[in-house]
Amino acid sequence: MPSTRVQQGESLWSIAKRKKIDWLSLVAANPQISDPNLIQPGQQIRIPIGRASEASRSRAAVRTGISPTGRAEDVGAYTLNEQGN
């Protein structure tokens, strides 16, 4: 599996977007990352080829606390409007 080193200012989200891969597939390919929102420059991460299996995506979703579908409404999340409420 190919890999890359995290650069200053990067996140798993930005890496997934740059590599044109699914974010949950990237998280699933890197189970050594306990908090996908906290990665460090210089950290080595694996880049999956193709999309991870639904089982892997589901495990990654549980680790991240988001829905395997990636839809915020599936986990009761919401966004604030411009007034902050």
C-alpha positions as CSV (number, residue, x, y, z in Angstrom):
1,M,0.0,0.0,0.0
2,P,1.4,3.4,-0.9
3,S,2.1,5.9,1.9
4,T,2.9,9.6,2.4
5,R,4.3,11.8,5.2
6,V,2.0,14.4,6.7
7,Q,3.1,17.9,5.9
8,Q,2.6,21.0,8.2
9,G,-1.0,22.1,8.0
10,E,-2.4,18.9,6.5
11,S,-5.3,16.9,7.9
12,L,-6.6,13.5,6.9
13,W,-9.4,15.4,5.2
14,S,-7.1,17.5,3.1
15,I,-4.9,14.5,2.2
16,A,-8.0,12.5,1.1
17,K,-9.2,15.4,-1.0
18,R,-5.8,15.9,-2.6
19,K,-5.4,12.2,-3.3
20,K,-9.1,12.0,-4.5
21,I,-10.0,9.2,-2.1
22,D,-12.8,8.7,0.4
23,W,-12.0,10.1,3.8
24,L,-13.3,7.1,5.7
25,S,-11.3,4.8,3.5
26,L,-8.2,6.8,4.5
27,V,-9.1,6.5,8.2
28,A,-9.8,2.8,7.8
29,A,-6.4,2.3,6.1
30,N,-4.7,3.8,9.2
31,P,-5.9,2.1,12.3
32,Q,-2.8,3.2,14.2
33,I,-4.2,6.8,14.2
34,S,-6.4,6.8,17.4
35,D,-7.8,10.3,16.7
36,P,-8.2,11.1,13.0
37,N,-8.5,14.8,13.8
38,L,-5.0,14.9,15.3
39,I,-2.2,14.0,13.0
40,Q,1.4,15.3,13.2
41,P,3.8,16.6,10.5
42,G,6.2,13.8,9.6
43,Q,3.7,11.1,10.5
44,Q,3.6,8.3,8.0
45,I,0.1,7.3,6.8
46,R,-1.0,4.7,4.3
47,I,-2.9,5.7,1.2
48,P,-5.5,3.1,0.2
49,I,-6.0,2.1,-3.4
50,G,-9.7,2.2,-4.1
51,R,-12.4,2.3,-1.6
52,A,-12.3,0.4,1.7
53,S,-14.8,-2.3,2.4
54,E,-18.0,-1.4,4.1
55,A,-16.9,-3.3,7.2
56,S,-13.7,-1.2,7.3
57,R,-15.6,2.0,6.7
58,S,-18.0,1.1,9.5
59,R,-15.1,0.5,12.0
60,A,-13.5,3.7,10.9
61,A,-16.8,5.5,11.4
62,V,-17.1,4.1,14.9
63,R,-13.6,5.3,15.7
64,T,-14.4,8.8,14.4
65,G,-17.9,9.1,15.8
66,I,-19.5,9.7,12.5
67,S,-21.9,7.8,10.3
68,P,-20.5,5.3,7.8
69,T,-22.5,7.2,5.2
70,G,-20.7,10.4,6.1
71,R,-24.0,12.2,6.5
72,A,-24.2,14.4,9.6
73,E,-28.0,13.8,10.0
74,D,-27.3,10.1,10.5
75,V,-25.6,10.8,13.8
76,G,-27.8,13.7,15.0
77,A,-25.3,16.3,14.1
78,Y,-26.4,19.7,12.9
79,T,-24.9,23.0,11.6
80,L,-25.4,26.5,13.0
81,N,-27.0,29.1,10.9
82,E,-25.3,32.5,10.3
83,Q,-26.7,33.8,13.6
84,G,-25.1,31.0,15.5
85,N,-28.3,29.2,16.5
